[in-house]
Amino acid sequence: MTGLEAMRRDLERLEHLPNWRKTIGARIARLEHGLAELELEVGPGHRHEGGVVQGGIITQLADAAMGIALRTVQPADRTNTTIELKINFIRPAVEGLIRATGRPVALRAEVLFAEAEVVNSEGKLVARATSTCLVLPARRGDLR
């Protein structure tokens, strides 16, 4: 079984359980070998007092897209965790749908590298991120 197959199986099985995606309202929109797209319909609870989406929400979406994209190319018995993350915010997001697309960049035995772009509903770039992830043994239910 591949990492992508394990992710698809686990997502179906664990979809009803509480998880971070449900907390902020994000969903996995597309999942392929080497690609993960996460979407979030921005609401009032995502904005800070200045009226724009809080940077941590955008970062969370980008980080997850990168980690999940990496997981799709890993063996089923492996997962990953972020050990370094860099994000550049290009423009604010205020309302509508935002989408983070994550892709692997390089795979090493113990360390993986990924990138993500976050765009708004008009397709304009909101943020660009890169991450370094540590390879870990997969645990049952690691998508929670």
N, C-alpha and C positions, 0 to 999 in steps of 0.2 A: 504494500500500500504506500502511495506517495503522501507527502505532506499535504498536497492539495486535496486528495481524497479523504484524508483524515480530518482536515478542516471542514469540508462539506458535510461529512458524517456528524462531526461534533456540533456544527452549527444547527443542524436539524434537530439533534437530540437535546441540545441545551438552550434552544431559543426561548423556552418558557421560563427559564431561571432568571433571577435578577442579575444584572450585569451593568457595567459602565455605559454600554451603548444605550440601554433603556433609560438610565439616569439622565443623560443629556439629550436623548431622542435621536441618536445617530443610527444609521443602518448600513449594512454591507450591501451595496448596490450591484457590485460586479466582483467576481472572484475567478481568476484564471491562473494558469501557471505563470508566475512571475509578475502578477498584477493584482492589486486590490484597490477597489474604489469604495470609499465610504461617503455617505451623504448625510447632511443635517439641514433640516428646515429651521432656520433661525427664528427664535421667538424671544419674547421679553426677558425670559430667564437666562438667556445667553449673553445679554448686553450688560456692560458696566454702566456706571452713573453717567458717563459721557455719551451714551447712546449707541456705541458700537460694540460688536461682538468682542468679548474679553479674549485676550491673546491666549490664555490657557486653554480655552475651548478649541481654538484653531490648532494649537499645538497638540492637544490630545487627539484630534482627528488625524493630523498629519503623522504623528508618532504611530498611531494604530495602523494606518494605511501602510506604512513602511514595514512594521513588524509582521503584519499579516501577509504582505507580499513576499517577505522573506520566508515565512512559514510555508508558503505554497511551493517553494523550491527545495525545502529541506526534506530529509527522510521523515517518515511518519513518527519515528521514535525520537525526534529532536524538535526543540522549539528554540526561542530566543528571547532575550530581554535587552532593552536599551541600556547601553553604558555611556553613550554620549549622544547629544542631540543639539543641532544648531538649526535655528529658524530665522528667516528674514521676512518681515512683514512688509508687503509692497503697498497695499491699500487697505483701508478699513472695510469690513463687512458689516452691514447694518440690518438687512432683511433678505428674505428669499432663501434659496437653496445654496449651500456651499458644498463643494465636492473635493475630497482629497484623493489623489491618485498616487499610490505608492508602487515603486519598482525596485528590484534588487540592482545593485551596481557591481558588487564584487563579493564572491563567496570564498572564505578561507576555512581552514579546518576548525578554528575556534572562534573566529570573528567574522561578522558579516557586515556589509555596507549597503545602505539603501538611500533613496531619495524620494521626495514627494512634492507635488505641487497642489496647492489649494486654490480653487477658482470659485468665483461667484456665479450666480445664475446667468449672467451675461457672458460667461467664459473668460472674464478678466482675472488675471493673476492676483490673488490676495496674499499668498505666502509661498515661499519655497523653503524646503527643509532637507537636511541630511542627517543620517544617523549611523552610529556604529553599534552593533548588537553582539552580545556574547551568546554563543551556542550553549544550550542546556539540554539535558534529557527531558523529553516530554512527560508530563504527568497526565493522568486521566482527568478530563474536564478542564484542560488548561485554557480554554477559551472563555471561561467565566470571568 
